[in-house]
């Protein structure tokens, strides 16, 4: 079993949740839909926080303590980038009330930006960070 298998599985679940929210954006003005979207977003944020803690407490310390300089450098790079992304998503989560989701014309654009940013980050972790971690950490 690869060292990052659990993290990769979390990525798949995050992408499914992101896609589910995106698929319901057009219906956000229908009665009750904003509340459903809010619940889905809250669940996604919970999954994302769990994932970030998993990386922060397990993966990154192992890479930072590695004898492989490339692994340490890449871990530092991803840590720096994730701090800003995590803060942005949490700030938007606070902003996205039921009323905002229901009526604000900015919500779909904001959601699509978050969706794309998360998808890009997941792809980079799956293609760059995790393969290196699997080799370096065994």
Secondary structure, 3 states (H helix, E strand, C coil): CCCCHHHHHHHHHHHHHHHHHHHCHHHCCCCCHHHHHHHHHHHHHHHHHHHHHHHHHHHHHHHHCCCCHHHHHHHHHHHHHHHHHHHHHHHHHHHCCHHHHHHCCHHHHHHHHHHHHHHHHHHHHHHHHHHHHHHHHC
